[in-house]
Amino acid sequence: MITGLFAATAAQSQIFPGYHTSQYAGIHAVPFNPASAAGSRYRWDVNIVGADVKAGNTYYTFDKSALLSKDSLRQFIDYFPDTSASRKQYAWGSVDLMLPSALYAIDERQSIAFTWRLRGAANGGGVETSTANFFAINYPDPKYYDRTIAETYAGAYGHSWNEFGFSYARTIKDYGDHRWKAGITLKYLSGQAAGYGVGRDGSFMFKNRNQVDINSGKVAFAWNEELSTIENNDWQSVYSPFQNPGIGADIGIIYEWRPDSDGFGSYEDGTGTWNPDADTWKARFGISVVDIGGISYTKAGDSRDMDMTAENFNAMLLNRMRGESLQQYAQRIGTYFSSEETEDKFYMNLPTSINLMGDYNLNDRFFISASATIGLLSGTTDDNKNHALTQLLITPRYETRHIGAYLPFSVNRYGQADAGLGLRLGPLVIGSASLFSNLARGRVNHADAFVALRVIPIRFSKWSWDKGGDGIFRKRKNNLGCPPL
């Protein structure tokens, strides 16, 4: 059980890390801050397919060579528990597939975007290291007999959903050296799979290998009823883009400081790029709140809220039997303890987070950015949620119209520090925020990777972006005088 908890591989933090704050990120920047779509570098930008995958934990480290082996992993040979840690232990993961999506700039001030994403997230943990050691090492270890083990809270949560996002962003104020942008994404959600298992105020004592006194403890577990219909692990049979509907939203704002701008942008560069004024800022700062909302599910019939109190209980009955499915295991466990009244539905919150961003233009080719994601739902009061992984990134980058290189340096809430690499090569984007650090380590306990293929305009006519008299000439006329600062 504890192994499964810490191997969870499917919370959501920054996708496309390092690249996500680039002025060339286009449609890929919209999930981080929808305001980034306004004043886009491109007239249009189309994502064909993209994927961002993350997984990690704080308890186990794995020998890298063993991860490529077809043999079963062996404890203390191929993987190693952190038995001496004084902190609580956690695991997390996310999968974000961006399917065909597009951004279109109506003009230099406003843009619209459509995003289609399939997302999965999982979190687990909150247990003390001593409790993790009890279950993970020589369970049940005789040295723990006649010793009370207590936990105030531990939980595991998983959620996968389909998401259609409709975004609108515009420049709301452009005055002198200052430009403000705002954006919003409204999301139609459809839930595919959701579940949680939470234990509170638990206290137990093993008398011997087969006998345990459970002095106190409340356990609640539930999953959506569609999961009970799966046969032979045919997960595709439960996918539908319109089942279990829900509503979500992202909102964001960006401020740009343009002390060197005379209103002419970089029109004189002669590149024919549609909107060269998009990156003539010296510094910019952004804030957004993303993944607001959630999805309501009907609980499967075997979901339970239970009082686990029992004396002289047969501890072997708590083990999952060979060949027993999770549904069968839950059904059996539910017969041993008294059930408490529970709701027929549960509302699974999205991994709501605050995103912060600061970006500085060093010399039109070199930039440095800092971005942070702060997960808002990592507390213990709500059982029905995922939470984003709180994380800070600092990324030097080099940008040209067709090539970009990104060197993200990151640290997360668990103190895990990384250095990685991202590359933008025309339509291809690829990278990992932990590439260099994991190459240097002999053992790993977290990893990530991302890749995307897109279609972008390679070149436009020199004058096409300014048709209608609403482009550079409008800006020139408005800046003949010296605007107040």
C-alpha positions in Angstrom: 0.0 0.0 0.0 2.7 2.5 1.0 4.7 1.6 -2.1 1.7 2.4 -4.3 1.3 5.7 -2.5 4.8 6.9 -3.1 5.0 5.7 -6.7 2.0 7.8 -7.8 2.9 9.1 -11.3 0.0 10.9 -12.7 -0.1 17.7 -9.0 0.1 20.3 -11.6 2.6 23.1 -11.6 4.1 25.1 -14.4 3.9 23.3 -17.8 6.7 23.8 -20.3 8.9 25.2 -17.6 11.4 27.9 -18.6 9.8 28.2 -22.1 6.4 29.2 -20.6 7.4 32.8 -20.0 8.9 33.4 -23.4 7.4 36.0 -25.7 7.5 33.3 -28.4 5.6 30.8 -26.3 2.3 31.9 -27.9 -0.5 29.3 -27.3 1.7 27.5 -24.8 1.9 30.5 -22.4 -1.9 30.8 -22.2 -2.3 28.1 -19.4 0.2 29.9 -17.2 -1.3 33.4 -17.7 -4.1 34.1 -20.2 -3.1 37.8 -20.4 0.0 36.7 -22.3 -2.1 36.2 -25.5 -2.6 40.0 -25.8 -0.1 41.7 -28.0 1.1 38.4 -29.4 4.3 38.1 -31.4 2.3 36.0 -33.9 -0.8 36.7 -35.9 -1.7 33.1 -35.2 -0.2 30.1 -33.5 -1.4 26.5 -33.6 -0.4 23.6 -31.3 -0.6 20.3 -33.1 0.2 18.2 -30.0 2.1 18.7 -26.8 2.8 16.8 -23.6 4.2 17.8 -20.2 4.8 15.0 -17.7 6.1 15.2 -14.1 6.5 12.7 -11.3 8.3 12.6 -7.9 8.3 11.8 -4.3 10.3 12.5 -1.1 10.7 9.0 0.3 12.2 6.8 -2.3 15.2 7.3 -4.5 15.8 5.0 -7.5 19.1 3.8 -9.0 18.9 5.1 -12.6 20.3 1.9 -14.1 17.6 -0.1 -12.3 14.8 1.9 -13.8 15.8 0.6 -17.3 15.8 -3.0 -16.1 13.0 -5.4 -16.9 13.5 -7.2 -13.6 11.6 -6.4 -10.4 13.0 -3.6 -8.3 14.7 -4.7 -5.1 14.6 -2.6 -1.9 18.1 -1.3 -0.7 19.6 -2.5 -4.0 17.6 -0.7 -6.8 15.6 1.7 -4.6 16.2 3.2 -1.2 13.8 4.6 1.3 14.7 7.8 3.2 14.4 6.1 6.7 16.1 8.8 8.7 14.2 11.9 7.5 12.4 14.0 10.1 9.8 15.4 7.7 6.6 14.1 6.4 6.6 12.2 3.1 4.8 13.0 -0.1 4.4 11.9 -3.7 3.0 13.8 -6.7 2.7 13.6 -10.5 0.9 15.1 -13.5 0.2 14.5 -17.1 -0.9 17.3 -19.4 -1.6 16.6 -23.0 -2.4 19.6 -25.2 -4.3 18.6 -28.3 -5.0 20.8 -31.3 -5.2 24.3 -29.9 -4.9 27.8 -31.5 -4.3 31.4 -30.8 -5.4 34.2 -33.1 -4.5 37.9 -32.8 -7.5 40.1 -33.8 -5.1 43.1 -33.9 -2.1 44.3 -31.9 -4.2 44.8 -28.8 -6.4 41.8 -28.5 -6.3 38.0 -29.1 -8.5 35.0 -28.7 -7.4 31.4 -28.1 -8.8 27.9 -27.9 -7.1 25.1 -25.9 -7.9 21.5 -25.7 -6.2 19.6 -22.9 -6.4 16.1 -21.4 -5.1 16.3 -17.8 -4.3 14.0 -15.0 -3.0 14.7 -11.6 -2.3 12.8 -8.4 -1.0 13.6 -4.9 -0.3 11.5 -1.9 1.3 11.5 1.5 1.3 13.6 4.6 2.6 10.6 6.7 5.4 10.8 9.2 8.6 9.0 8.1 8.4 6.6 11.0 5.0 5.5 9.8 6.2 5.1 6.3 9.1 3.0 7.6 6.7 0.8 9.5 4.7 -0.1 6.4 7.6 -0.1 3.9 10.4 -2.0 5.6 9.9 -5.5 6.9 6.2 -5.0 7.5 5.2 -5.7 10.3 8.6 -5.2 11.9 8.6 -6.8 15.4 10.5 -3.8 16.9 7.2 -1.9 16.5 5.1 -4.4 18.4 3.4 -2.9 21.5 4.2 0.6 20.3 1.5 3.1 19.5 1.7 4.6 16.0 -0.4 7.7 15.4 -1.1 9.9 12.4 -3.3 13.0 12.3 -3.8 13.0 8.5 -2.7 11.1 5.4 -4.3 11.1 2.0 -4.1 10.2 -1.7 -6.0 11.9 -4.5 -6.3 11.3 -8.2 -8.2 13.1 -11.0 -8.3 13.1 -14.8 -10.4 15.3 -16.9 -11.0 16.8 -20.4 -10.7 20.5 -20.7 -11.9 22.9 -23.5 -10.6 26.5 -22.8 -11.8 29.7 -24.5 -9.6 32.7 -23.9 -9.8 36.4 -24.5 -7.0 38.8 -23.8 -6.4 42.5 -24.6 -4.3 45.5 -23.8 -6.4 47.5 -21.3 -4.1 50.5 -20.9 -1.2 51.7 -23.0 0.2 55.0 -21.8 3.7 56.4 -22.2 6.1 53.8 -20.8 3.4 51.6 -19.3 1.3 48.9 -20.8 -1.3 46.7 -19.0 -2.8 43.5 -20.3 -5.6 41.3 -18.9 -7.0 38.0 -20.0 -9.5 35.3 -19.0 -10.0 31.7 -19.9 -13.4 30.0 -19.4 -13.2 26.3 -19.4 -15.7 23.6 -20.1 -14.6 20.5 -18.1 -15.7 16.9 -18.4 -14.6 14.5 -15.7 -13.2 11.1 -16.6 -11.9 9.6 -13.4 -11.6 10.8 -9.8 -11.0 9.3 -6.4 -9.6 9.9 -3.0 -8.7 8.1 0.2 -8.1 9.9 3.4 -7.3 8.8 7.0 -7.7 11.1 10.0 -6.7 10.9 13.7 -5.5 7.4 13.4 -3.9 5.5 16.3 -3.0 1.7 16.3 -0.8 -0.8 18.0 0.4 -4.1 16.7 0.5 -6.8 19.4 2.0 -9.4 17.1 2.1 -10.1 13.4 -1.6 -11.0 13.2 -3.2 -8.9 15.9 -3.7 -5.2 16.0 -5.7 -2.8 18.2 -7.0 0.2 16.3 -7.6 2.7 19.0 -9.1 5.5 16.8 -9.3 6.5 13.1 -11.6 7.7 10.4 -11.2 6.6 6.8 -13.0 8.0 3.8 -12.6 6.7 0.2 -14.6 7.3 -2.9 -14.3 7.2 -6.7 -16.7 8.0 -9.5 -19.2 5.4 -10.6 -17.8 5.2 -14.2 -14.7 3.6 -12.9 -16.8 0.7 -11.6 -17.7 -0.2 -15.2 -14.2 -0.7 -16.4 -13.4 -4.3 -17.5 -10.0 -5.7 -18.3 -8.3 -2.4 -17.7 -10.1 -0.9 -20.8 -9.7 2.7 -19.7 -10.8 4.1 -23.1 -14.2 2.7 -22.5 -15.0 5.3 -19.9 -13.7 8.3 -21.9 -16.2 10.8 -23.1 -15.5 14.6 -23.7 -19.0 15.5 -22.4 -19.6 13.4 -19.3 -19.6 14.8 -15.7 -19.6 18.4 -16.9 -18.0 21.2 -14.9 -16.9 24.8 -15.2 -13.4 26.3 -14.6 -11.6 29.6 -15.2 -8.1 31.2 -15.4 -7.6 35.0 -14.9 -4.5 37.0 -15.3 -2.9 40.4 -15.7 0.5 41.5 -17.0 2.3 44.9 -16.7 5.1 45.9 -19.1 7.6 48.6 -18.5 8.8 50.2 -21.8 11.2 53.0 -21.0 13.0 52.9 -24.3 9.9 52.7 -26.5 9.0 55.8 -28.6 5.9 54.1 -29.9 7.6 53.0 -33.1 8.3 49.5 -31.8 10.9 47.7 -33.9 9.2 48.2 -37.2 12.4 49.4 -38.8 14.1 46.0 -38.5 12.6 45.0 -41.8 12.0 41.4 -40.8 8.4 41.4 -41.9 7.3 39.9 -38.5 3.7 40.6 -37.9 4.0 42.3 -34.5 7.6 43.2 -33.5 6.3 45.6 -30.9 5.3 42.6 -28.8 8.7 42.3 -27.1 10.0 45.9 -26.9 9.5 45.9 -23.2 12.4 46.2 -20.8 10.7 44.5 -17.9 7.3 42.8 -17.3 5.5 41.3 -14.4 2.4 39.1 -14.2 0.0 37.4 -11.8 -2.7 34.9 -12.6 -5.0 32.6 -10.7 -5.5 29.4 -12.7 -7.6 26.2 -12.4 -10.5 27.8 -10.5 -13.4 25.4 -10.3 -14.1 21.7 -10.3 -16.3 18.8 -11.3 -19.1 17.0 -9.4 -19.2 13.2 -9.5 -21.6 10.5 -8.4 -19.8 8.2 -5.9 -19.5 4.5 -6.8 -21.6 2.2 -4.6 -18.6 0.8 -2.8 -17.4 4.2 -1.6 -17.3 4.5 2.2 -16.8 6.7 5.3 -15.8 4.4 8.1 -14.9 4.4 11.8 -11.9 2.0 12.0 -11.9 1.5 15.7 -11.4 -2.2 16.5 -9.8 -4.4 19.2 -7.8 -7.6 18.6 -8.4 -7.2 14.8 -6.8 -9.7 12.4 -4.1 -7.5 10.8 -3.7 -9.9 7.8 -7.2 -8.9 6.7 -5.9 -5.4 6.0 -3.5 -6.7 3.3 -4.6 -6.7 -0.3 -4.9 -10.3 -1.5 -3.2 -11.7 -4.6 -5.2 -11.0 -7.7 -7.7 -8.8 -5.8 -8.7 -5.6 -7.6 -8.9 -2.3 -5.8 -12.7 -2.4 -6.1 -12.8 -5.9 -4.6 -10.4 -4.8 -1.8 -12.6 -1.8 -1.0 -15.7 -4.0 -0.9 -14.1 -6.4 1.5 -12.6 -3.8 3.8 -16.0 -2.1 4.0 -17.5 -5.2 5.6 -15.1 -5.2 8.6 -15.8 -1.7 10.0 -18.9 0.4 10.8 -19.9 2.7 8.0 -20.9 6.3 8.6 -23.4 8.5 6.7 -21.9 10.0 3.6 -23.1 12.0 0.6 -24.0 10.4 -2.7 -21.8 12.9 -4.7 -18.4 14.5 -4.3 -17.0 17.7 -5.8 -13.4 17.4 -7.1 -11.6 20.7 -7.1 -9.1 21.5 -9.7 -5.5 22.2 -8.6 -6.0 25.9 -8.1 -2.8 28.0 -7.9 -1.4 31.5 -8.1 1.2 32.0 -10.8 3.7 34.9 -10.5 6.1 36.0 -13.2 8.9 38.6 -13.6 10.9 39.0 -16.9 13.8 41.3 -17.8 15.0 42.1 -21.3 18.8 42.3 -21.2 19.6 43.1 -24.8 16.8 41.9 -27.1 18.3 38.5 -27.4 19.1 37.6 -23.8 16.5 37.6 -21.1 16.1 36.4 -17.5 12.8 35.5 -15.9 11.6 34.3 -12.5 8.3 32.5 -12.1 6.5 30.9 -9.2 3.5 28.6 -8.8 1.8 28.6 -5.3 -0.6 25.7 -4.7 -3.7 26.9 -2.8 -5.3 23.5 -1.9 -2.5 21.7 -0.1 -4.2 21.8 3.3 -6.1 19.0 5.1 -9.6 20.4 5.4 -10.8 19.3 1.9 -10.5 15.6 0.9 -11.8 16.2 -2.7 -9.0 18.0 -4.5 -5.6 17.9 -6.1 -3.1 20.6 -5.4 -0.4 22.2 -7.5 3.3 21.7 -6.6 4.6 25.0 -5.2 7.7 25.8 -7.1 10.1 28.6 -8.0 12.0 28.9 -11.4 14.7 31.3 -12.5 15.4 31.0 -16.2 18.1 32.7 -18.4 17.1 32.4 -22.0 18.3 33.3 -25.5 15.6 34.2 -28.1 15.5 34.7 -31.9 12.5 34.4 -34.2 13.0 30.7 -34.9 15.4 29.5 -32.1 15.2 29.7 -28.3 17.3 28.2 -25.6 16.2 28.1 -21.9 18.1 27.1 -18.8 15.6 26.7 -15.9 16.9 26.5 -12.3 14.1 25.5 -9.9 13.4 24.6 -6.3 10.1 23.1 -5.0 8.4 23.2 -1.6 10.2 20.0 -0.6 13.6 21.5 -1.2 14.4 19.6 -4.4 16.6 21.7 -6.6 17.1 21.2 -10.3 18.8 22.6 -13.4 17.4 21.8 -16.9 17.3 22.7 -20.5 14.6 23.7 -23.0 14.9 24.2 -26.7 12.7 25.9 -29.3 13.7 24.9 -32.8 11.2 26.3 -35.3 8.0 24.3 -34.8 9.5 21.9 -32.2 9.7 22.5 -28.5 11.4 20.0 -26.2 13.0 20.0 -22.8 13.2 19.0 -19.1 13.5 21.2 -16.0 15.5 18.5 -14.3 17.7 17.2 -17.2 21.2 18.4 -16.0 20.6 17.7 -12.3 19.3 14.2 -12.9 22.1 13.4 -15.3 24.6 14.3 -12.5 22.8 12.2 -9.9 23.3 8.5 -9.4 19.9 8.2 -7.9 16.7 10.1 -8.7 13.4 10.7 -6.9 11.7 13.0 -9.4 11.8 13.8 -13.1 9.9 15.7 -15.8 9.9 16.2 -19.6 7.9 18.2 -22.2 7.6 18.2 -25.9 5.3 20.1 -28.4 4.9 20.4 -32.1 3.3 23.6 -33.4 2.6 25.5 -36.6 3.6 29.2 -36.6 3.8 31.8 -39.4 7.3 31.9 -40.8 7.1 35.2 -42.6 4.5 37.8 -43.5 4.5 40.6 -46.0 6.3 43.6 -44.6 3.1 45.7 -44.7 0.5 43.0 -43.9 0.5 43.5 -40.2 -0.3 47.2 -40.6 -3.3 47.1 -42.9 -6.3 49.2 -42.0 -4.3 52.1 -40.5 -4.5 50.6 -37.0 -0.8 49.6 -36.6 2.4 51.6 -36.5 0.9 54.7 -38.1 -1.7 55.0 -35.4 1.1 54.7 -32.8 3.2 57.3 -34.6 0.4 59.8 -34.6 -0.3 59.2 -30.9 3.3 59.8 -30.0 4.2 62.9 -31.9 4.2 64.8 -28.6 5.9 63.6 -25.5 3.4 61.7 -23.5 3.4 62.2 -19.7 4.9 59.4 -17.7 
